[in-house]
Amino acid sequence: MKVTLIEPTRYLENGSLLKSEKLLFPSLTLPRLASLLPGNIKTSIIIELFEDISFDEKVDLIGITSYTTNIHRAYEIADEFRSRKVPVVMGGMHVSMEPKEALEHADTIIIGEAEESWPQFINDFQNGTNILDLLIYGEF
């Protein structure tokens, strides 16, 4: 199984995506989520601020974290993967605050801190639970 975890960038006022070569305060969210995955899962992390997303790469699951500042880009990414029949799970501050909105763009959402709900979701997903039965993890 292959999981790709994505931290989207955000749009600038001119409509282009923010890109950079350095980051002063890196988020530890995606490395933390990757560390919670079982060893038999191949994981990649994409921080879109530094690299482009390959929508053609074959993956079994996309995980996206987001804040309000990058939620529009996060939803675009989620919608693109879903149009390619790749299941998408989303979490983060904005998703936790606006779960109904997020469910319009993701197959599953994780609300609140993911330390407990993320491993349970992955276990259920690996064991073949229908993605439509995995709508919300965390307290709604």
N, C-alpha and C positions, 0 to 999 in steps of 0.2 A: 504494500500500500504506500502511496506517495501523497504527502500533504504539503501544500505550499501556504505559508503564512505571509500576509501582505500588510504593510503599513503604507497607506496611500499618502501621496503628497497633497498639496492643495493648489487651488487656482489663484493666480495673481490677478490684479485688477484689469490687466490687459487681456485676460483670457488664456494665457499660457500657463503651463504647469510649472510650479516652483521646482527648480533643480539646484543642487549644490554639490560641492566637493568635500565639504566638512560639516560637522554637526557638533555644537557645543554641549548639548545635553541629550545624549541618546536615550531613547526609551528602552527599558528592559522587558517590556511586555512580551514581545515575540520570542526572545531567547528563553524567557521563563516558560512560556507555553510549550516551546519545543522541548525543554527539559522535562516536561511532564508527560511526554509521549512515550509509549512503549518502544523498546529498542528495535522492534521489527518494522517500524514505520520510518520510511525515508522522508526526511524533512528538508525543505529549503525555506529560506527567509528572504523576502524581497522588501527592501526599504525604497520605495519609489522615488524618494528625494534624490537618491544616488544612482538608481538603475531603472531601466524600463521593464515593463511587465511583458512576458511572452504569453499571449493568450492561446497560442497554439501548442504549448507544452502539455503533454499528457499527464494529468494528475487525477487523483481520486477524490480530493477534497481541497477546497480553498477556504482558508480562515482569514478574515479581515478584521482589523481593529481600527477604531476611528474616534476622533474628537469631532465636535461641531464644526471646527474650522476646515476639516477635510471630508465631511460627510457626503457632500455632493460627488466628489471624486470616488469615494468608497462605494457609493451606490452605483455609479457608472461601471466600476470594475466588477461588482457583484452581478449586475445585470448582464454584462458581457459574458462572464463565465457561465451564468445560468442559461443564456441563450445557446451555449455550446454543450448544454446538458451536464455541466460539472456542478455538483452540490456545493453550496456556499453556506458557511456559518459565520455570523458576525457578532462582534462584541465591542466593548469600549464604552466610554462615558456617554456619548450621544445615544447609542443603541440602548443603554440601560435607562436613559431618561425618556426615550421615544420608541418603545418597543413595537407599538402598532405600525408606526411609520417604517421601521426597519424590516418588519416582516413582509413588507411589500417588495423587498429587494433580496431577501435571504431565505434560504430553506429553513434555517434554524438560527435562533439568536441565543446568546448567553448574556444574562443580566447580572450585573454586579461583579464581584471578584470571581475570577475563573479558576482559582486553585482547586476547588472541589468539583465544580460543575464541568469543567473542561475534560478532566480524565474520565468522568462518567459518560459524557457525550461521546468521546472517542471510543470507549469500550462498547457502548451501544451501537455506534456506527460500524465498528469492526465486526461486530457479531451479527450484522445484517438487519438490524432493526430498520424498518422502512423510514426513509428520511422524512416523510410526511408525518410520522409519529413522533418526531424529535423536534417539535416546534420551539419550545422554550425551556431553557435550563436556567435555574436561578429563580428568585422570587419575583413574581409579576404583580 
